[in-house]
Amino acid sequence: MAFPSAPSALWSVSLLTALFLAAVHSNVVYDEDPLQPLTSDETVSVGGTVTLTCRVAESDNSSLQWSNTAQQTLYFGEKRALRDNRIQLHHSTPTELSITISDVQLSDEGEYTCSIFTMPVRTARATVTVLGVPGKPQITGFENAVPEGGKITLTCTSTGSKPPASLRWYRGDQELNGHPEVVESIPDSPTYNVSRELTLNVSRSDNNAFITCAVHHPSLTHGEKRSEQALRVLYSPNVDIRAESNLPREGEKFYLQCLGNGNPEPTYTWEKKDGELPPLSKEDGAFLHFEMLNKSDNGIYLCHAHNSIGKSQGEYTLGVQDPTAMSTSSGVDHAVIGGVVAVIVFILLCLLIVLGRYLIRHKGTYLTHEAKGSDDAPDADTAIINAEGGHSGAEDKKEYFI
């Protein structure tokens, strides 16, 4: 058996490579056909507007045409072929044909065809995907209030989404873990209903807290849709008593307020420990009023609060102050303050007097040295001469200010 020589084998490989490259080149040239229409797939939400554009690199004066999913001609060049006012011409040149479809419906979804009537006819397809916009979420399960420590199950439902929407639960800004979503298809419709449940163990701190259900979907380009409801939690009272003043004085009006802190709102009763309520006191729901305090009112007062969930009580110790003693104490305080102010004023006056004497003394000494030599002069000329003599010796003398 004879084998080909090395040069002949090399020549065969080169020939095969050249043929392969030629085939590839021929495919590339075919794919880059300047008359081949080019389109792009589009996605639009129900009710929106979609633009379909068909382009060719070069024109041979052949017309471009758009057809719908049923192969009905929509536009042939600039000429409308289908009477549908939602479909309008957007742009038309020898190398481009663009149309718009407004108020898009789910039935508009599918493949649209762009054709150019050359020999042979060339076509390109564009798939339009229509998104079903989900409805605002509806929350159920808030119909009845829940006792503290109990459980509540809430259900959030959104309809009409395509593809199925995603639901999320929040308490304030905190996301909560709900049950898995349940997706149901709607008969004779490409849309879906989505629901998701949330189970909570509630406490009194959850009362009036807002629970939110949010819908996430690609059609909601301007933000998610939300619904929220406030929780209603029932809990027993927790009494706290507040006084009108921390220093109740004899002879004045005064009241105590009982804060039940319960839901539903508690009812209140008052009593005095180890005795009856004073005759000048009056119960008014959460308030106990004293028309005129007396030292006989001293004692421990109890407030009882109860509702359908439970009951609680709190106590307050009332100690009525003697107004005379308080006035004396106040007078002593004012006297001390007045004495301190008087001492400060006296010290300031003394400082002003000392400073004034100091300044006057220094000014007299200066004037005495300035006029030295002219006090004993018999006449004005002699005084001037003596004064000049005094000035001439000023360089050898020094003035001292004491």
Disulfide bonds with the S-S distance in Angstrom:
Cys54-Cys114 1.83
Cys156-Cys213 1.88
Cys258-Cys303 1.97
